[in-house]
Amino acid sequence: MLGRDDFAGLWQVVRRIEDRHSGMRGDFVGVAELEPVGEAGLIYVENGQMRFGDTPPMQATRRYFWDFADRLVTVRFADGRNFHSFVPEGQAAGTDHPCGADHYSVVYDFTRWPHWRATWDVTGPRKDYTSVTDYVRAAG
């Protein structure tokens, strides 16, 4: 099973989003830095360029807190609210996340470590998309 130290460091991130509402494809390219905090946590900070269809690229940033405890990673938003949790091994479905009437579900794939993937399916009245994010350890 993967632990905090396995994830710590810099990762290249490539994400593609297929938005079924708009019929547009989004592409994100950037980096994620996972920096140790405390005895069992990581701060996840992602920065890069996002583009939907033919629109100009825009700067995109995400920030989360990952807490490792008892074979489980709990992911929280930057403001401390719970987002989801997952077991960091094999192919693992994370816990679902309701957001108003929309529903987020995720599957992680660690079978090709240190290349790993997160696939989100988001459905509801306001959102309908699939987001596939690939992570590869950044050189350096």
Beta strands, then each sheet from edge to edge (+ up, - down):
strand 1: 9-19
strand 2: 24-37
strand 3: 41-52
strand 4: 58-69
strand 5: 72-77
strand 6: 82-86
strand 7: 91-93
strand 8: 97-99
strand 9: 102-112
strand 10: 115-123
strand 11: 128-137
sheet 1: 6+ 5- 4+ 3- 2+ 1- 11+ 10- 9+ 7-
sheet 2: 6+ 5- 4+ 3- 2+ 1- 11+ 10- 9+ 8-
end
